[in-house]
Amino acid sequence: ALVPSEYMMGLTAAVVLAVVLGVSLEGCVGTGMGYGFASSKLQIQQRRVDRLQNSIEVLRAKVRQAQSNDDQDAIDELDKSLTLLDAPNCPHDYVRCGQSEQCMSELRFCDGVQDCNNNHDEEHCHKSPSAGSFWAGDLYRAACGFSENSQLRLFVTGHDHLYYFGPRVGITASLVVKYPSNGDIISDNYNMAGSYSYGKRELDLDAPSNEFELQCDFSRSDKWMKCTIVQMTGANSCGHAHLVMQP
């Protein structure tokens, strides 16, 4: 996020130098015997100015390049991190309206009505795990029968956003858990179903027969999520993983 500022400082320095050179050119032009020398020096200075102008154009191009989607994503992630660090104590099932101190029910997000004074509740309604996306990571602090360092693969297979219930998106997914056992690689497959909350920025998916729940937090990024496997009976933690969206 600091890259554009560095380029702008470079642009400013280049422009100032060009102005200084331009002023010095006026003192180089004389009359009489010194005219030939001044003319030659003027040509040299002009070439320097031309090179500076070319450098400025290159810097401008780099600034435009720095203002890309990836850099904007980095800025958004920093903004989310700052929000989390300075979050007020909102009631249960209420979330903060961005950088403001206002709290709003998660069920009022993305319903087509502005509830936050800064419109935060309606700003990010297009961002949710999309059908066809693929996420991967390793399990750590495993328990409940799961193996440490198991490979988790989450394939989002369905995305159902009902127009009359904007705050939530119905999600279906296939979870593959791979782990070594007696020299072989075992793959356990689970057909998961649940929802994504725009307000909480959380994905909650239940395994068949309510064996366990996969809870994932998107509050820090749209490209990776912090997940916890929770045992349905007793709500015990069965492991954690950072799942990263794959290309």
C-alpha positions in Angstrom: 0.0 0.0 0.0 3.0 2.3 0.4 4.3 1.8 -3.1 2.1 4.5 -4.7 3.4 7.0 -2.1 7.0 6.2 -3.0 6.3 6.8 -6.6 4.5 10.1 -5.9 7.6 11.2 -3.9 9.8 10.3 -6.9 7.5 12.2 -9.2 7.6 15.3 -7.0 11.4 15.2 -6.8 11.7 14.8 -10.6 9.4 17.7 -11.3 11.2 20.0 -8.8 14.6 19.1 -10.4 13.1 19.8 -13.9 11.9 23.2 -12.7 15.3 24.0 -11.2 17.0 23.1 -14.4 14.5 25.2 -16.4 15.3 28.2 -14.2 19.0 27.7 -14.7 18.5 27.7 -18.4 17.5 31.3 -18.4 20.9 32.3 -16.9 22.7 30.3 -19.6 21.6 32.4 -22.5 23.8 35.4 -23.1 24.8 37.8 -25.9 27.9 38.6 -27.8 31.0 36.4 -27.4 29.4 33.9 -25.0 26.5 33.1 -27.1 28.0 30.0 -28.8 29.0 28.5 -25.4 25.6 29.3 -23.9 23.8 27.8 -26.9 25.8 24.6 -26.5 25.1 24.5 -22.8 21.4 25.1 -23.5 21.3 22.1 -25.8 22.9 19.9 -23.1 20.4 21.2 -20.5 17.5 20.6 -22.9 18.5 17.0 -23.4 18.6 16.6 -19.6 15.1 18.1 -19.3 13.9 15.7 -22.0 15.3 12.8 -20.1 13.6 14.0 -17.0 10.3 14.3 -18.8 10.7 10.8 -20.0 11.5 9.6 -16.5 8.4 11.4 -15.2 6.2 9.6 -17.8 7.7 6.3 -16.7 7.0 7.1 -13.0 3.4 8.1 -13.9 3.0 4.7 -15.6 4.3 2.9 -12.6 1.9 4.8 -10.3 -1.0 3.7 -12.5 0.3 0.2 -12.4 0.6 0.3 -8.6 -3.0 1.3 -8.3 -4.1 -2.2 -9.4 -6.7 -4.5 -8.0 -4.0 -6.4 -6.0 -2.8 -3.3 -4.3 -6.4 -2.3 -3.6 -6.9 -5.8 -2.0 -3.9 -5.2 0.2 -5.3 -1.8 1.3 -8.7 -3.5 2.0 -7.0 -6.2 4.1 -5.1 -3.5 6.1 -8.4 -1.7 6.6 -10.0 -4.9 7.9 -7.1 -5.5 10.3 -7.4 -2.0 11.7 -11.1 -2.5 12.2 -10.5 -5.7 14.1 -7.9 -4.0 16.3 -10.2 -1.2 17.2 -13.5 -3.0 17.3 -16.1 -1.9 19.9 -17.9 -4.3 22.1 -21.1 -5.0 20.0 -23.9 -7.2 21.4 -24.1 -10.9 20.3 -25.0 -11.2 16.6 -24.2 -7.5 16.1 -21.2 -6.4 14.1 -19.4 -3.1 13.7 -20.3 -0.7 10.8 -16.7 -0.6 9.4 -14.6 2.1 10.9 -17.5 3.7 12.8 -18.5 3.0 16.4 -22.0 2.0 15.3 -23.1 -1.7 15.8 -25.7 -3.3 13.6 -27.5 -6.7 13.6 -25.9 -9.1 11.1 -29.4 -9.8 9.8 -29.6 -6.2 8.5 -26.7 -6.6 6.2 -27.2 -6.8 2.4 -31.0 -6.5 2.6 -31.2 -3.5 0.2 -31.7 -1.0 3.0 -29.0 1.3 4.4 -28.9 0.7 8.2 -25.3 1.8 9.0 -24.9 5.5 8.9 -21.9 5.0 6.6 -23.7 2.4 4.4 -21.2 -0.3 5.4 -23.9 -2.9 5.7 -24.6 -2.6 1.9 -21.1 -2.1 0.5 -19.7 -5.7 0.2 -22.7 -7.7 -0.7 -21.0 -9.2 -3.8 -18.1 -10.8 -1.8 -18.8 -14.4 -0.7 -17.4 -17.8 -1.5 -18.5 -18.5 -5.0 -19.5 -21.8 -6.6 -16.5 -23.3 -8.3 -13.9 -21.8 -5.9 -11.3 -24.1 -4.4 -9.6 -23.6 -1.0 -6.7 -25.6 0.5 -4.6 -25.7 3.7 -3.3 -28.0 6.4 -4.9 -29.0 9.7 -3.1 -28.2 13.0 -3.9 -28.8 16.7 -5.9 -31.8 15.5 -8.2 -33.7 17.9 -11.5 -35.7 17.8 -10.0 -38.4 15.6 -8.5 -36.0 13.0 -4.8 -36.4 12.2 -2.3 -33.6 12.6 -1.1 -32.0 9.3 -4.0 -33.5 7.4 -4.5 -31.8 4.0 -7.9 -30.0 3.7 -9.4 -29.3 0.3 -12.7 -27.4 0.2 -14.6 -27.2 -3.2 -17.6 -24.9 -3.2 -20.3 -26.6 -5.2 -23.3 -24.4 -4.7 -24.1 -20.8 -4.0 -27.8 -19.9 -3.4 -28.6 -16.2 -2.5 -32.3 -15.8 -2.0 -33.5 -12.3 -2.9 -35.9 -12.2 0.1 -33.1 -13.0 2.6 -30.1 -10.9 1.7 -28.0 -11.3 4.8 -27.2 -15.0 4.2 -26.1 -17.1 1.2 -26.8 -20.8 1.1 -23.5 -22.7 0.5 -22.8 -26.3 -0.4 -19.3 -27.7 -0.6 -17.2 -30.9 -0.7 -14.6 -31.2 2.0 -11.7 -33.7 1.4 -9.5 -34.6 4.3 -6.2 -36.4 3.3 -3.9 -38.0 5.9 -1.3 -40.8 6.0 -2.2 -44.1 7.6 0.0 -47.2 7.7 2.0 -46.1 4.7 -1.1 -45.1 2.6 -2.8 -41.8 2.0 -6.4 -41.9 3.1 -9.1 -39.5 1.8 -12.3 -38.8 3.7 -15.0 -37.0 1.8 -17.8 -35.0 3.3 -20.7 -33.3 1.6 -21.1 -30.0 3.6 -24.0 -27.6 3.7 -24.6 -24.3 5.4 -24.5 -20.6 4.9 -22.3 -17.5 4.6 -23.1 -14.4 6.7 -22.3 -11.1 5.1 -22.5 -9.3 8.4 -20.2 -11.6 10.3 -18.2 -12.5 7.2 -18.4 -16.1 8.4 -18.9 -19.4 6.6 -20.6 -22.2 8.6 -20.8 -25.6 7.0 -22.2 -28.8 8.7 -21.0 -32.3 7.9 -23.5 -35.1 7.1 -25.3 -36.4 10.2 -24.0 -33.4 12.1 -20.6 -35.1 12.8 -18.8 -31.7 12.9 -19.1 -28.1 11.8 -16.5 -26.2 9.7 -16.5 -22.5 10.9 -14.4 -20.1 8.7 -13.7 -16.4 9.3 -13.3 -14.1 6.3 -12.9 -10.9 8.3 -9.2 -10.5 7.4 -9.3 -11.2 3.7 -11.3 -12.4 0.7 -8.5 -14.7 -0.4 -8.0 -16.8 2.7 -10.0 -17.8 5.7 -9.2 -18.9 9.2 -11.2 -22.1 9.9 -12.0 -24.3 12.9 -13.4 -27.8 13.0 -15.9 -28.0 15.8 -17.4 -31.1 17.3 -21.2 -30.8 17.2 -21.6 -32.6 20.5 -19.8 -30.7 23.2 -18.6 -27.9 20.9 -15.0 -29.1 21.3 -12.3 -27.8 18.9 -11.1 -30.6 16.6 -8.5 -28.6 14.7 -7.6 -25.4 12.9 -6.6 -24.4 9.4 -5.9 -21.5 7.2 -7.5 -22.2 3.8 -6.2 -20.2 0.9 -8.1 -19.7 -2.3 -6.4 -21.5 -5.2 -6.1 -20.2 -8.7 
